[in-house]
C-alpha cells in the first residue's frame, strides 16, 4: 500500500483524554511537523541549531504570528521512519487545563496543521507499514479493554502474533495457488495424482489450523462483549443483596419488604477477567399490582435474553412452589447457576440434592450475600460456566480471536478453503477449484490489511478516538 509520508497534510490533535488533568499531550505528524515545532516552540536548548531527536526539551509554545506565550511545555521530536506513524512526529506535553490545551493546539493550527480525523495517526501507521491492520485494531481494543484479560489479549495482538500467524497461513495458500498457476501456464506440466494428494493434504492441514483459530473465538467473545447475566428469583430471596455483594457496594435498594425491586437494574462487573453485565430483576410471582406485574414480565424477558442466569433461592425457607416453577422454567435458559442464599440464617433446609432433582448437573453454590461467605466460590462457578473450564488460549499457536471482524474473516476463509477441497474431491479441474483458493487468500488478507479497501479502512478507523 502506498505510503502517505511526504505528501499528506501534517495533522495535529490532543492525544490525551478531555477534561482537566496534570498533563495533556498534543501530537503532530506529517512532513511539516518539525517546521511547525520550530515556528511555535522556543527553548534555550535549540536557539537556532539542530533539533535533537528523541530528547525531551523544556520550553514555551508561542503564537506563531505574535510570539505571545501560550504555555510552558515539554517537547520531543521523533523523525521518520522511527515513529508511531512512520512520519516525522512531534509531541507537546503541556498543562492539562482546557486553556493551555486549546492554546497549543490553536498555535499548531495557525502554523498550518490540519485537525486530525478519528484514528488518523494509527491509520497512517498502518499505511506506512509500521503495523498491520490487526495491530492497528488492537490499539483501539487496548484502549477500550474492560478487564485485565481483555487488555492482555489486545497487547498480544498489538505485538503482531496474530498477524504473523495469518500471514504465514496466507503465504502457504499463495504457494498452493502458485503451484497450480504453473500448470495453467505450462499445460505440458500436468498435475498427477500424487501432486493433487499433496495439495489436498496441505489444504486439509490449513483447514484444521483455521478451524482451531475460529474455535478460539468462543473464548474470546465473552472477553470482548461481556456476558449478560440475569439474577432471577422470587421476591425477597436476596437478589439485590447478591448484586451488591458481587459489586462490593450498595447499588440496589435492599429492604425486608418483598417486591422492592420493580424494574431491572444493570451494572458492569469483571469476574476473573470476564466482563459481566449484571441485571438485577423484580421478584417473580403472581401479582395484582400493575407496576409489579410489568417488572415480573421484564424479569422473565431478561432471563430469556441473558447468556448466564443466576437463580437465587432462600435456604431459610426451603423450596417453595414458586421456586419449583422457576427451577422448571429456567431449564431452557442459557448456562444457569443456582445460588442458595441466606446460609447464615438457614438450617440447611434446602440441600443441593433438591435442586439436582429439577436441574441435574447444574452448578449449585451456597452463599450469604449479607456476610460475603461463598462469593469467591460463586465467582469461580460463573467463570467455569462461561469458559467451560478452559483458559482462553486454545487457538492456533496459543492465539485467540477477540475481534468480531477477524472472526468473520476466518470463518469466510474456512468456507472458501472447504469449497476448494470439495472441488478437488469431486474431480473438478484445478483451475476451477483454484478460484476458491484465491478467495481464501483474500479473506485472510482482510485481517492483516493486505487485501483491504478504502471503504473498509474508513469504517474501521471511524470508531477510533481523535488523537490515536
N, C-alpha and C positions, 0 to 999 in steps of 0.2 A: 504494500500500500504506500502511496506517495507521501513523503514527509512534508509536513506543513512548515518546517523550520525555514527561516529566511524570507518567506513571502506571505505569511499571515499577519494579521494585526497583532500588536502587543496588547495583552489583556491584563486587567487588574481586578482584584476582588478581595473582600475580607474573608480570610480563611478560618477564622475563629467564630464561635457561636455569638449570636446577637445578645445585646444586653450589656450591663456593666461588669467589669472584671479587672483584675490587676493588670493583665496584658492582653492586647489584641494583635492579631497577625494579619498583615496585608501582603498578599502575594502578587507578583508581577511576572509575566512570562512572555517571551517573544523577542524578535530580533532587535528591538529598541529598548529592551529592559535596562541595559547598562547606561545608555544615553539618558534615559529618564531619571535613573538614580543620580547621575551626575548633575542633572538640572535642578533637582529639588533637595538633594542631601548635602549638608555641609558638615565636614568633620576635619579636625586637625590632622587626622591620620592620612587624609588624601587631599592635600592642599593644591591639587592640580596634577599630581602624578598618577601612576598606575593604581587602579583599584585592586587590592589583593583578593584573590579568590578564596572562598570558604573561610574567611576570617570575620569574626564579629567586630563591627565598628560602632563606636558611640558617636552620635552627632545629632544634628537637628534637621527636621524636614521644614522647608520653607515654601511659600507660594512661589511658583516659577516666574511670575511677572513682577512681583513686588519685593521678593526676598523677605517677606514678613514671616516670622517664625510661626510654625504650626504646632510642633511637639518635639520633645526630646525622645530619641528612639535608638534602638539597636538595629543595625542593618547588616546584611551579608549578601554576597554575590556568588552565584553558582553558574559558571559558564557551561555552555553546551559542549558535549552531549551528556556530561555527568551531572544531570539534574533530574528532578522529578518528571518534568515534561520532555526532557531531551533538548530543550531550548535554553537560551540564557534566562536565568531566573534570579530575581531579587526579592528578598523578603524584608519587610519593615516590622519590627516588634515595638509597638507604641503603647501608650497608656490605654487601658481598656474602657474608657468612657466614650459615650456617643460623640462628643465634640471632637476629641483628638482623632478618633477613627474616621469620622466624616472629613476632617481636615486633611489627613494624609491621603485618603482615597481621592478627595477632591483635587489635591495638588497633582496627583498622578493623571487624573482625567484631563486637567488643564494642560499637562505636559504632553498629551496626545494618546494616552492609554484608552482602550475601549473597555467598558464594563464586561466582565466575563459572563458567559451564559452558564446555566447549571451544568456541572460536571465537565466543563470545558478543559480544565487543567488535566484531568485524568484522560479525557478523550485525546488530547494532544500527546500524552504519554503513550497511549496505545498506538496512535497513528505514527509516532516517531520510533516505534519499536522498543520502547522502554519496558513494556509489559504486553502480554497478550490479553485478549478480551476477557478471559476467565479471571485473570488477575485484576483487571480493571473493575470488574463487577464485585470482586472480593473486597475492594476498598469500600464500596457502599455497604456491603454486608457487615464488614467490621464496624463501621460507624453505627449501623442500626442494630447490632447484636444486643439481644435482651438477656443473655446469660453468658457465663464463662465458657461453657461448651460451644455455644454459637460463635463466640469470639475466637476460640481456638481453631474451629473449622475454617473460619474466614481467613485467619492468619496463615493456616496451612495452604489454603488455596492461593493466597497472595504470594506465598513463596514459590508458586509455579508448579507444584507437584501434579495437580490435575492437568494443567496444560501440557506438561511433558508427557504424561501417560496418554492423553488423547492424541497428541501429535505423533507419538510412536505408533499407535494403532492406525491412525490415518496414513502414516507412511507405509505401513505394511499393506494397506488396501491399495495404495497407489502402486506399489510394487506388483501386486497381482494384476492391476489394470495394465501395467507396462508389459508384463509377460504376455497378456492377451493381445495387446496392440501390436507386438512384434509379429505375431502370426497373421494379424489382419493386414499388416503392411507387406509381409512376405509369405504369401499363401503356400509356397513350397515347404515352409517350416510348420507343417501341420501338427496340431496338438494330439498326442497319442493318449491312450487310456491312463498310462502312468502319470503323465503331466496333469490330466484332469483330476486324478485322485489327489495329487499333491496340492493342487489349487483348492479342491473341496476341503481337504484336511486343514489347510491354513484358514479357510473361511470359517470352518466349524470352531477352530481354536479361537479366532477373533470373536465369533458369536458368543462363546462361553464367557470371554472376558467382558464383553459389553453387557451380557445378562447379569453378571455379578455386580458390575458397576451400577446398573439400573436398580438392582435389588437393594443396594445400599441407600437408595433414596427413601426407602420406607423408614429407615432410622433417622435420616436427615430431615424429613418433613416435619416431625414434631418440634425439632430444634428451630427450624425456620419459621414455622407458622404458629407455634403454640398449640396446646391441646385444650379444647373447650371441655370443661369439667363441671357437670351439674351436680349440686348437692340436693338430694331428694329425701323425703321422709314425711311422716305425718306431723302435725303441729306439736311443738314443744319437746321434740326429741333431742334438740341441741344442734340444729343445722347452722344457725347463725353463730353459735359458740364455736363450732368447728371451724367456720370461716375465719373467725377472729384468732383462733389458736394457730391455724396454719399461717395466717398473715403476721402473727406476732403483735397485733394491735387491735384495738376496738374499732372495727369498721362497720359492723352491723349492730343494730339495736337488739339487746337481749333482755327479755323480761320473763317472768313466770307465767305470763298471760298467753295462752295458746292463740296462734293466729297473728302474732305481732308483725311478721313479715308479710306484706300484701303484694309486693312486686319483686321482680328479680333484681339482685344486686351483683354487679360484676367487678372483679378485681383481678389484677395480674400478679402471679407469683412464680418464682423459679424453684422447682423441686429437683434436686440432684442434677442440675444442669439443664432441665427441661422446662421451658416456659409453659405455665398453665393459665388459662382464663377461667377463674373460679366463678361459678354462678350460684349464688345463694337464692333459694326459691321459697315460695309460700308453702306452708304445710298442706299436704294433700289429704283432703277429707271432703265429705259431703257438707254443703253449707247452703243456707238460705240467704246469706248476705251476698248481694250482687258484687261488691268490690272483692270480697274474699273469693268468690267463685271465679272471677276473672283471673285472680292471682293463681288459683289452682290450675286453671287452663294453661296459663303461661308456664307454670312449673312443669306440667306434663310435656308441653311443647319443647321446653329447654332440655328435658331428658331425652326426647326423641332426636333432637339435633346434636346432642353432645357426643363427643368422641370417647368420653370417660364419664361414668356415673358413680357417685359415692352415695349409697343408700344408707341413711342413718337410722339405727334402731335404738331403743331405750332399754338398757339392761335392767333397770329398776322395775320395769313393768312387764317384761317378757314379750312374747309375740301376741299382738292384738289382731283382731280380724282385719283391721285396716292395713297392718303390716303384712299379713298374708296376701292381701290383694296386691300390695306393692311388690312383694317378692315375686309373685307370679307375673306381674306386669312388666318388670324390667328384664325378663328373660331374653327379649329380642333387642334390648338396648346394647350399645357398644361398650365393651370392657367394663362390666360392673365390678365394684368393690363394696362389700358390706362392712359398715363401720358400726360396731356396737359401742355406744356411748354411755356415759354415766356409770362407769365401772367403779367409781369411787363411792357411790351410794347404792349400787346394786348388790344383789346377793347371788350373782351368777344365775339369775332367773332365765337367762337367755343363752344357753350353751351353743357352741359353734355347730354342733350336730343338727340342731333345729333348723339353722339356716341351710345346711347342706341338704336337707330334705327337699327344699324348694329350688336351690341353686347349687347343685353338685359341682365341685371343682372351682367355685368362685372364691377368691380370697376373702377371708374374714379377719378383721383387725379390731382388737378391743382397746378402747381409749377412754380417757377422761379429758374432755375439752376444757374442763374447769382447772384441773391440775397440770395438764400437759402430758400426762402419762400416756404412752403409746403413740404419740405424734411422730417420733422418728420412725417407728415401725410402719406407721401408715404411709409416710413419705416413701419409704423403701418399697412398699407394696404398690404404690402409684407408679413409681419408676419401673418396677418389674412388669406391671400390667401394660405399660406403654411400649417398652422396648422388648418385651418377651425375654428379658434376662440377658440379652445380647448387647454388648457395648457397641456403640455406633461406629465401628471401624472395619466392617466386614467387606468393604468394596475392593476393587482391583488395586493391589499394592497398598492396602490399608486406606484407600480413598473412600470418601463418602460424598454423595451428591446432595447439596443443600440448596441448590438454586433451581427453581422450577423450570427456567428456560433450558438449563443444561439437561435436566431430566427428560424433557420433551425431545431434545435433540438426540440423546442417546436412544430413546425409545424409537424414534424415526429411523435412526441408523440401523438399529437391530432389525426393524421390519424390512428395510431395504436389503440388508445382508441376507436375511432369511429368504426373501424373494429370489435373490441371486442363487442361493444354494438349491432352492426348489427348482429353478430353471435348469441347473446342471443335472439334477436328479431326473428331471423329465426328458433330458436329452436334447434340449433346445440348443441352437448354435451359440457358441460362446460370445459372439459379437452382440447377440440379442441379450444374453444374460448379463453382459458387462454394463448395460445401462443401469441396472440396479446397483452394481458395484460403484459406479460413478456417483449415484445418489447417496450411497453410504458415506463416501468421502466428503461430499458436500455437507451432509448433516453434521458430521464430526467437525468440519471446518467452521461451522457456525459457533461452536463452543469457544474456540481459540481466536476466532476472528479472521481466519484465512479465507472464508467464503462469505463474508459479511457484506450487507448492503448498507447504503447511507441511511435508508429509512429505518433499518433495524438499529443502527447506531443512534439515530435521533431518538428512537423510542427508549433505548436503554439509558442514555445519559440525561434525558429529560427529567428523570426521577432523582438525580443527584442534587446535592445542595450546591449552592453557588460558593465558589472558593475551593472546591475539591475537584 
